[in-house]
Amino acid sequence: MKSYLLGVWNMIDPVYYTFSRLRYVPDTSQHNTVFRVRLTRYKGAAITLSDGTSIQKNDILLKIHLHNVKMIKELNMITSDMKRAVFIYHAVKKSLPKLTEYLMLHPQYKDIKAIIGITSLYKGSTRLGFDIVSIQNKYYRMYKKITFLPINLVAGNKRYEDPAYLFMSKDKLNTKYSSVTHT
């Protein structure tokens, strides 16, 4: 059943990619990044991140999406939940420098305040530098929980937390993961 669902998802993913305006984070090394991204305007409540960055309604953020089909294919070989979590942690950590490079070269770099993601797999994300922020709107939180259900079923996640926002300011991302400075 899982392989059937993954096959269907594999066929739908290119359509989703096209209509969601996502872009791949380019990587010339043999280790492709796990991120796809797009610009978005923040629509949630005002927040202040741990480094003092203030995110207000309509601020421009770079929204990150894990490339779920790619991740699930690789996770199918791993049976232990702990090993799966470690795999995801390291895949994201390995991809963050390329995401930083992508952001620094983005034509709207100066306007982008932070990166944002929404996930139910956020254990360990603070060690990567992310701030975890609860989704306050209960309807949106429920919507995200329902939309994450298929991926959690296909991925074999037996339990997962309510979805939450992950934020990292542009400055923190640059400090933590960049080997060059922006001009």
Backbone hydrogen bonds, N-H to C=O, Kabsch-Sander energy under -0.5 kcal/mol:
donor,donor_aa,acceptor,acceptor_aa,energy
5,L,1,M,-2.6
6,L,2,K,-2.7
7,G,3,S,-2.1
8,V,4,Y,-2.4
9,W,5,L,-2.8
10,N,6,L,-2.5
11,M,7,G,-1.4
12,I,8,V,-1.9
13,D,9,W,-2.5
15,V,12,I,-0.7
16,Y,12,I,-2.4
17,Y,13,D,-3.0
18,T,14,P,-1.9
19,F,15,V,-2.5
20,S,16,Y,-2.1
21,R,18,T,-0.8
22,L,17,Y,-1.0
23,R,37,V,-2.3
25,V,35,F,-1.3
32,N,30,Q,-1.0
36,R,65,H,-2.2
37,V,23,R,-3.0
38,R,63,K,-1.5
40,T,61,L,-2.4
42,Y,40,T,-0.5
42,Y,59,D,-2.7
47,I,55,I,-2.2
49,L,53,T,-3.2
52,G,49,L,-2.4
55,I,47,I,-3.2
55,I,53,T,-0.5
56,Q,54,S,-0.6
58,N,42,Y,-3.8
59,D,56,Q,-2.0
60,I,111,D,-0.6
61,L,40,T,-2.9
62,L,114,A,-2.5
63,K,38,R,-3.0
63,K,61,L,-0.8
64,I,116,I,-3.1
65,H,36,R,-2.8
67,H,34,V,-2.9
68,N,66,L,-1.8
71,M,67,H,-2.4
72,I,68,N,-3.0
73,K,69,V,-2.1
74,E,70,K,-1.6
75,L,71,M,-2.6
76,N,72,I,-1.8
77,M,74,E,-0.7
78,I,75,L,-1.8
79,T,77,M,-0.5
84,R,80,S,-2.2
85,A,81,D,-2.4
86,V,82,M,-2.2
87,F,83,K,-2.3
88,I,84,R,-2.6
89,Y,85,A,-2.5
90,H,86,V,-2.5
91,A,87,F,-2.4
92,V,88,I,-2.5
93,K,89,Y,-2.6
94,K,90,H,-2.4
95,S,91,A,-1.1
96,L,92,V,-1.5
99,L,95,S,-2.0
100,T,96,L,-2.5
101,E,97,P,-2.1
102,Y,98,K,-2.6
103,L,99,L,-2.6
104,M,100,T,-2.6
105,L,101,E,-1.6
106,H,103,L,-1.1
109,Y,106,H,-1.9
111,D,108,Q,-1.3
112,I,108,Q,-1.3
112,I,109,Y,-0.6
113,K,60,I,-2.7
114,A,60,I,-0.6
115,I,168,M,-2.9
116,I,62,L,-2.1
117,G,166,L,-2.1
119,T,164,A,-2.2
122,Y,120,S,-0.6
125,S,122,Y,-2.0
128,L,124,G,-0.7
128,L,125,S,-0.5
129,G,125,S,-0.5
129,G,126,T,-0.9
130,F,125,S,-2.2
131,D,167,F,-3.0
133,V,131,D,-0.5
133,V,165,Y,-2.5
135,I,163,P,-0.7
136,Q,134,S,-0.7
138,K,136,Q,-0.7
141,R,137,N,-2.6
142,M,138,K,-2.1
143,Y,139,Y,-2.5
144,K,140,Y,-2.7
145,K,141,R,-2.2
146,I,142,M,-2.4
147,T,143,Y,-2.5
148,F,144,K,-1.8
149,L,145,K,-0.7
149,L,146,I,-0.7
152,N,148,F,-2.4
153,L,149,L,-2.3
154,V,150,P,-2.8
155,A,151,I,-2.7
156,G,152,N,-0.7
156,G,153,L,-0.5
157,N,152,N,-2.1
158,K,156,G,-0.5
161,E,120,S,-1.1
164,A,119,T,-2.5
165,Y,133,V,-2.9
166,L,117,G,-2.8
167,F,131,D,-2.4
168,M,115,I,-1.7
170,K,113,K,-2.4
173,L,169,S,-2.5
174,N,170,K,-2.5
175,T,171,D,-2.6
176,K,172,K,-2.6
177,Y,173,L,-2.6
178,S,174,N,-1.7
